[in-house]
């Protein structure tokens, strides 16, 4: 009984240890959604855009400050000389003190300016909105850049696995051929030919490893990771194969693409600028009031006395060198520029969606044909193995069949990778946001 309990505890311990190792390995691997979150968190370009939004918000506050009175406090001391005096009836009278003190508080407020303040606030708020929409564009670009780098690295890693399998198979053939050479049923030529193929496959593997290293460096830069930090990714090169409606995608793209929103923001800002320019020659009405203490009043010039002043001011521009007309012309030109930009974007976005959809349809067709190629290559290898065992074909003929299978598997892998990239390219072209 104790013997069985001992083995039960050993089995449970091994099961728990295996699960812990599996979970540890899983936690060390980076998933796509985790990579996207890191890229959006650690990217300086995004932080820069966020600070620009803060600056735009502060600009709005600056413009709104003109809705409130402007209050200032002033204090001064002036000593004058000679002291102005007059003679009257043999007596001398001082008209001003030699030491002059003045302290007062002034308040002024713009009462009416035909909506110019409101227009300026609206313009600065439009700039703030553009800054916010720019963040959406940066996030969108970062997301899809991360997706592209992630799947490129995943594709290269899986390509290396296929190459490793090919190299191992070739090395096994070398060992088998060496035994046959010793028995006299094969020649050194078979070994040399296979070794050449091993060297070629290893060179191809080196090229793939180099491409993978560069792709991981780029991905790490997007994630904000140091270049010496180990990066392990996990995922599959598969996407859903559901159909797409081109018309609906184009409609969504025109309404969702952040580039289009930014262009519309620019047009709106130009319209607001024109409105502000049209108010250039409008009058304004303001009031002011001042209260303080100063000396210099009769009958005692040296005593500080309270004093006040209040008034109303109307300002009417008469001539400013046709400044208003020039500003309106500039704003109208900017409106036309923004409108042309929107038209150009509409055509460009439509073409991007159509091209992305065409690429996706092509890659889906390739998936079907590549699967057929892999299946045929596997059948060819099976037949070649039987023929090789029967002595009908040589070892090199079998290697040719296996090499064709490896090439077909690599092609299928590449087609799967292209299909995933084309699917995300279509999502990006349609303005879809990846969370």
C-alpha positions in Angstrom: 0.0 0.0 0.0 2.8 2.4 0.9 4.5 1.5 -2.4 1.4 2.6 -4.4 1.0 5.8 -2.3 4.6 6.6 -3.0 4.1 6.3 -6.8 0.9 8.3 -6.6 2.7 11.2 -4.9 5.5 11.0 -7.5 3.0 11.2 -10.4 1.1 14.1 -8.8 4.4 15.9 -8.2 5.5 15.4 -11.8 2.1 16.5 -13.1 2.2 19.8 -11.0 5.8 20.5 -12.0 5.0 19.9 -15.7 2.0 22.3 -15.5 4.1 24.9 -13.7 6.8 24.7 -16.4 4.2 24.9 -19.1 2.6 27.9 -17.6 6.0 29.6 -17.1 6.8 29.0 -20.7 3.5 30.4 -21.8 3.9 33.4 -19.6 7.4 34.1 -21.1 5.9 34.2 -24.6 4.4 37.4 -26.0 1.0 37.3 -27.6 -0.1 39.8 -30.3 -2.6 41.7 -28.1 0.2 42.1 -25.4 2.6 43.4 -28.0 0.1 46.0 -29.2 -0.5 47.2 -25.6 3.2 47.5 -25.0 3.7 49.4 -28.3 0.9 51.9 -27.4 2.3 52.3 -23.8 6.0 52.7 -24.5 6.0 54.7 -27.8 7.6 58.2 -27.4 5.8 59.4 -30.5 2.4 58.7 -28.8 3.6 60.5 -25.7 4.6 63.5 -27.8 1.1 63.6 -29.4 -0.5 63.4 -25.9 1.5 66.4 -24.8 0.4 68.3 -27.9 -3.2 67.7 -26.8 -2.4 69.1 -23.4 -0.9 72.2 -25.1 -4.0 72.6 -27.3 -6.2 72.4 -24.2 -4.1 75.0 -22.5 -4.5 77.2 -25.6 -8.3 76.9 -25.3 -8.1 78.0 -21.7 -6.0 81.0 -22.8 -8.7 82.1 -25.2 -11.5 81.5 -22.7 -9.7 83.8 -20.2 -10.8 86.8 -22.3 -14.4 86.2 -21.2 -13.3 87.5 -17.7 -12.3 90.9 -16.5 -8.7 91.9 -16.6 -7.7 93.2 -13.2 -4.3 94.8 -12.5 -2.7 96.5 -9.5 -0.2 99.3 -9.8 1.9 101.2 -7.3 4.4 104.0 -8.0 6.6 106.5 -6.4 7.9 109.6 -8.2 10.0 112.4 -6.8 9.9 115.6 -8.8 11.8 118.9 -8.8 11.7 121.7 -9.0 8.4 121.9 -7.2 5.8 123.9 -9.1 4.7 127.0 -7.1 2.7 130.2 -7.7 2.8 133.6 -6.0 -0.4 135.2 -5.0 -0.7 138.2 -2.8 2.8 137.9 -1.6 2.3 134.3 -0.7 3.8 131.2 -2.3 1.6 128.2 -3.0 2.9 124.7 -3.7 1.0 123.0 -6.6 2.4 119.5 -6.1 4.3 117.5 -3.5 7.9 116.6 -4.2 7.2 113.0 -3.2 4.3 111.5 -5.2 2.7 108.2 -4.2 0.1 106.3 -6.2 -1.4 102.8 -5.6 -4.5 101.7 -7.4 -6.4 98.7 -8.8 -7.8 98.7 -12.3 -10.4 96.4 -13.9 -11.4 96.3 -17.6 -13.7 94.0 -19.5 -14.7 93.6 -23.1 -18.5 93.8 -23.3 -19.2 93.1 -26.9 -17.1 92.3 -30.0 -19.6 90.8 -32.5 -18.6 87.2 -31.5 -14.9 87.5 -32.2 -14.0 85.9 -28.8 -16.4 83.0 -29.4 -14.9 82.5 -32.9 -11.3 82.4 -31.5 -12.3 79.9 -28.8 -14.0 77.7 -31.5 -10.8 77.9 -33.6 -8.6 76.8 -30.7 -11.0 74.0 -29.9 -10.8 72.8 -33.5 -7.0 72.6 -33.1 -7.4 70.6 -29.9 -9.8 68.2 -31.8 -7.1 67.8 -34.5 -4.5 66.9 -31.9 -6.9 64.3 -30.4 -7.5 62.9 -33.9 -3.8 62.8 -34.5 -3.5 60.5 -31.5 -5.9 58.1 -33.1 -3.9 58.1 -36.3 -0.6 57.4 -34.4 -2.3 54.6 -32.4 -3.7 53.1 -35.5 -0.3 53.2 -37.3 1.6 51.8 -34.3 -1.0 49.0 -34.0 -0.7 47.8 -37.5 3.1 48.3 -37.6 3.3 46.0 -34.5 1.0 43.5 -36.2 3.2 43.4 -39.3 6.4 43.0 -37.3 4.9 40.4 -35.0 3.6 38.2 -37.8 6.8 38.6 -39.9 8.8 37.4 -36.9 6.4 34.5 -36.4 6.6 33.5 -40.1 10.4 33.5 -40.0 10.5 31.4 -36.8 8.2 28.8 -38.4 10.3 28.9 -41.6 13.4 28.1 -39.5 11.5 25.1 -38.0 10.8 23.8 -41.6 14.5 24.3 -42.5 15.6 22.5 -39.3 13.4 19.5 -40.3 14.8 19.5 -43.8 18.4 19.7 -42.5 17.8 16.9 -40.0 16.3 14.7 -42.7 19.3 15.3 -45.0 21.7 14.5 -42.1 19.8 11.2 -41.5 20.3 10.4 -45.2 24.0 11.0 -44.9 24.3 8.6 -42.0 22.3 6.0 -43.9 24.4 6.5 -47.0 27.6 6.2 -45.1 26.5 2.8 -43.9 25.7 1.8 -47.4 29.1 3.0 -48.6 30.7 0.8 -46.0 28.6 -2.1 -47.3 29.5 -1.3 -50.9 25.9 -0.5 -52.0 26.5 3.2 -52.4 29.3 5.6 -53.4 30.9 8.7 -51.8 29.3 10.7 -54.5 25.9 10.3 -52.8 27.4 11.5 -49.5 29.0 14.6 -51.2 25.9 15.5 -53.0 23.8 15.3 -49.8 26.4 17.3 -47.9 26.2 20.0 -50.5 22.4 20.1 -50.0 22.9 20.3 -46.2 25.3 23.2 -46.6 22.8 25.0 -49.0 19.9 24.5 -46.5 22.1 25.7 -43.6 22.9 28.9 -45.6 19.3 29.4 -46.3 18.6 29.0 -42.6 21.3 31.6 -41.8 19.6 34.1 -44.1 16.2 33.4 -42.4 17.8 33.8 -38.9 19.4 37.1 -39.9 16.0 38.3 -41.2 14.4 37.2 -38.0 17.0 39.0 -35.9 16.4 42.2 -37.7 12.6 41.8 -37.5 12.9 41.3 -33.7 15.1 44.4 -33.4 12.4 46.4 -35.1 9.6 44.8 -33.0 11.5 45.5 -29.8 11.9 49.2 -30.8 8.1 49.4 -31.3 7.6 47.7 -27.9 10.1 50.0 -26.2 12.3 47.1 -25.2 16.1 47.1 -25.0 17.8 45.3 -27.9 19.4 42.8 -25.6 16.2 41.6 -24.0 15.0 38.2 -25.1 11.8 38.2 -27.2 9.7 35.1 -27.5 6.4 35.3 -29.4 3.6 32.9 -29.9 0.7 32.8 -32.3 -0.7 31.1 -35.4 -0.7 32.2 -39.1 -4.4 31.7 -39.5 -7.3 34.1 -40.1 -11.0 33.7 -40.7 -11.9 33.2 -44.4 -15.3 34.9 -44.3 -16.3 37.0 -47.3 -16.0 40.8 -47.5 -18.4 43.3 -48.9 -16.3 45.8 -50.9 -19.0 48.6 -51.0 -19.6 48.5 -47.2 -15.8 48.4 -46.5 -15.3 51.6 -48.6 -18.1 53.3 -46.9 -16.7 52.4 -43.5 -13.2 53.5 -44.5 -14.4 56.9 -45.6 -16.1 57.4 -42.2 -13.5 55.8 -39.9 -10.1 56.4 -41.4 -8.2 58.9 -39.0 -6.6 60.5 -42.0 -10.0 61.5 -43.3 -10.9 62.9 -39.9 -7.8 65.0 -39.8 -8.4 66.4 -43.3 -12.0 67.3 -42.2 -10.6 69.0 -39.1 -8.3 71.1 -41.2 -11.2 72.1 -43.4 -13.3 73.1 -40.4 -10.4 75.1 -38.9 -10.0 77.0 -42.3 -13.8 77.8 -42.2 -13.5 79.1 -38.7 -10.4 81.2 -39.6 -12.4 82.8 -42.4 -15.2 83.6 -40.0 -12.7 85.3 -37.7 -11.2 87.3 -40.6 -14.7 88.5 -41.5 -14.9 90.1 -38.0 -11.6 91.9 -38.4 -13.2 95.4 -38.9 -16.1 95.0 -36.4 -16.2 97.5 -33.4 -15.7 96.5 -29.8 -17.1 97.9 -26.6 -15.4 97.7 -23.2 -15.7 99.2 -19.8 -13.0 100.1 -17.2 -12.9 101.2 -13.6 -10.0 102.2 -11.3 -9.8 102.8 -7.6 -6.7 103.7 -5.4 -4.9 106.0 -3.2 -2.5 108.9 -4.1 -1.3 112.2 -2.7 -1.2 115.6 -4.4 -4.8 116.7 -3.7 -5.7 120.0 -2.1 -5.8 121.2 0.5 -3.1 118.9 1.9 -0.8 117.7 -0.9 1.0 115.1 1.2 -2.1 113.1 2.5 -3.0 110.0 0.6 -6.6 110.1 -0.5 -8.9 107.6 -2.2 -9.7 108.3 -5.8 -11.5 106.5 -8.6 -12.2 106.6 -12.3 -14.7 104.8 -14.5 -15.5 104.9 -18.2 -16.6 103.1 -21.3 -14.6 102.7 -24.5 -15.8 102.0 -28.0 -13.2 101.1 -30.7 -14.0 101.2 -34.4 -11.4 100.1 -36.9 -11.4 102.6 -39.8 -8.6 101.5 -42.1 -6.1 98.7 -41.7 -4.5 98.4 -45.1 -7.1 95.9 -46.5 -5.9 93.4 -43.8 -9.4 91.9 -43.5 -9.6 91.1 -47.2 -6.2 89.5 -47.3 -7.0 87.3 -44.3 -10.3 86.2 -46.0 -8.4 85.4 -49.2 -5.9 83.3 -47.2 -8.7 81.4 -45.4 -10.6 80.7 -48.6 -7.4 79.4 -50.2 -7.0 77.1 -47.2 -10.6 75.9 -47.4 -10.1 75.0 -51.1 -6.8 73.2 -50.2 -8.5 71.2 -47.5 -11.4 70.3 -49.8 -9.0 69.1 -52.5 -7.1 67.1 -49.8 -10.4 65.4 -48.8 -11.2 64.5 -52.4 -7.7 63.1 -52.9 -8.0 61.1 -49.7 -11.4 59.7 -50.8 -9.8 58.4 -54.0 -6.7 57.1 -52.3 -8.7 55.3 -49.5 -11.0 53.7 -52.1 -8.1 52.4 -54.1 -6.4 51.1 -50.9 -9.5 49.2 -49.9 -9.9 47.7 -53.4 -6.2 46.7 -53.6 -6.2 45.2 -50.1 -9.4 43.2 -51.0 -7.8 42.0 -54.2 -4.7 40.9 -52.4 -6.7 39.1 -49.8 -8.8 37.2 -52.4 -5.6 36.2 -54.2 -3.9 34.9 -51.0 -7.0 32.9 -50.1 -6.9 31.2 -53.5 -3.2 30.5 -53.0 -3.9 28.9 -49.7 -6.1 26.3 -51.5 -3.5 25.6 -54.2 -0.6 25.5 -51.7 -2.5 22.9 -49.6 -2.9 20.8 -52.7 0.9 21.1 -53.4 1.8 20.0 -49.9 -0.5 17.1 -50.1 0.9 16.0 -53.5 4.4 16.5 -52.2 3.7 14.2 -49.2 2.2 11.6 -51.5 5.3 11.8 -53.7 7.6 11.3 -50.7 5.6 8.3 -49.6 5.9 6.7 -53.1 9.6 7.6 -53.2 10.2 5.9 -49.9 8.5 2.7 -51.1 10.5 2.8 -54.4 13.7 3.5 -52.5 13.1 0.5 -50.2 12.4 -1.6 -53.3 15.6 -0.4 -54.9 13.8 1.3 -57.9 15.2 4.8 -57.2 18.4 6.1 -55.6 18.9 7.9 -52.3 19.2 11.2 -54.3 15.9 10.7 -55.9 14.3 10.3 -52.5 16.1 13.5 -51.3 14.7 15.3 -54.3 11.1 14.3 -53.3 11.7 15.4 -49.7 13.3 18.7 -50.8 10.2 19.3 -52.9 8.1 18.7 -49.8 10.1 21.2 -47.8 9.7 23.8 -50.5 6.0 23.2 -50.7 5.7 23.5 -46.9 7.7 26.8 -47.0 5.5 28.0 -49.7 2.3 27.1 -47.8 3.8 28.9 -44.8 4.5 32.0 -46.8 1.1 32.0 -48.4 -0.5 31.7 -44.9 1.6 34.6 -43.7 0.6 36.7 -46.7 -3.0 35.9 -46.1 -2.8 37.1 -42.5 -1.0 40.3 -43.5 -3.5 40.9 -46.3 -6.4 40.5 -43.9 -4.9 43.1 -41.5 -4.1 45.3 -44.5 -7.7 45.2 -45.4 -8.8 46.0 -41.8 -6.3 48.9 -41.8 -7.6 50.2 -45.2 -11.2 50.0 -43.9 -10.3 52.0 -40.8 -10.9 49.2 -38.4 -9.5 49.7 -34.9 -7.7 46.8 -33.3 -8.1 46.7 -29.5 
